[in-house]
Amino acid sequence: MLMDPKKLSEVIRMKKKKMMNAEPELVDSGLQADMNPNSIYDNEVNARIQSTIMSPAKINAEVKELDEDDNVGVTPEEKARMPRLRSYLDTLDMGM
């Protein structure tokens, strides 16, 4: 359905004029999140629980970078115990 260019131009101008004369749309700036009452209540209860229990702060383990003082690998104390542990394991019957 093709329209006459003059008719199309007139429709566009009328739509633009209508939009320019319309009242501005207001955005809700309330403090409440855009959730249903049950979700809001659940979030409040979870916040109360988290603030009252004595648990360590949560971390995102995927993002955590190793510090230089993080112990990676076998410590000297563990290295000293390895031969004794190996000899003990050799005495055990593994059932093979």
N, C-alpha and C positions, 0 to 999 in steps of 0.2 A: 504494500500500500504506500505509494509515493505521494508526498504532499507537494503542493505548489510552494516554491521557495518563499514567496511573500507570506503565505499562510504559516509556514514553518517559522519564519522570522517573527511573526506576530505572536505566535504561541510562546516562543522562547522569551520575548520581551514581557509578555503578560505574567509568565511564571516568575521571571526575575523581579518584576515590580511587586508581585504578591509576596515574594520572599523578603524583599527589602522593607515592606510595610508591616510585616508580621511582628508580633511581640517576640523579644528574645527568649530563647529556651534557657531556663535556669537549671543549673546542676545542683543536686543535693550535696550540701557540704556538712552534713551531720556527722557526729562522732561515731555513731553506730555503723558497723560494717554492713555491707549489703548481703546479709545472710538471714536465714529464717530464725525465729526465736530459739528453737531447739539447738541449733549450731552455736548461737551466741552463748547460751547457757552452758553447753558442753565446753566451750573455750574458757569461760570464766571458772568452771569447776577444775579443769585441768591446770589453769594458772594458779589457783589456790593450792592444789595438791603439790605442784612443783615448787611453790614458794615455801611450803611447810616441811617437806621431807629433807633430810640431810643427805643429799646425794651430790656427788661431784658435778661440776659443770659439764654439759655435753660438748663434745668436740666432733668435728667432721673428720673422721680418720682418713678419708680419701685425700684431704687437702694438707694434712699435717706433714710438714717437712722434718727430716731428721736433724736434730741438733748435733753439734760436734761432740757433746758429752753423752749421746745415746750409745749404749753398749751394743755393738753389733758383732756377732761372732763369739768365739770361745774366749773366756777370760783366762788369765794365767792360773788361777786356782783350779778351774775346770780342767785345764791342760794337765796339771799335775795329777789329777785324779783319774785321768783317762786310762793309763796302763793298768791300774788296779781294777777299774770297772771292766776293762776288756778281759782281764784274766778271770774275773768272777763270771762274766757272761760265757766264757769258754767252758766253764765247769757245768753250766746248766744244760739239761737235756731239752732240746727244742722239739722233740717228737717228730723228726723228719725221717 
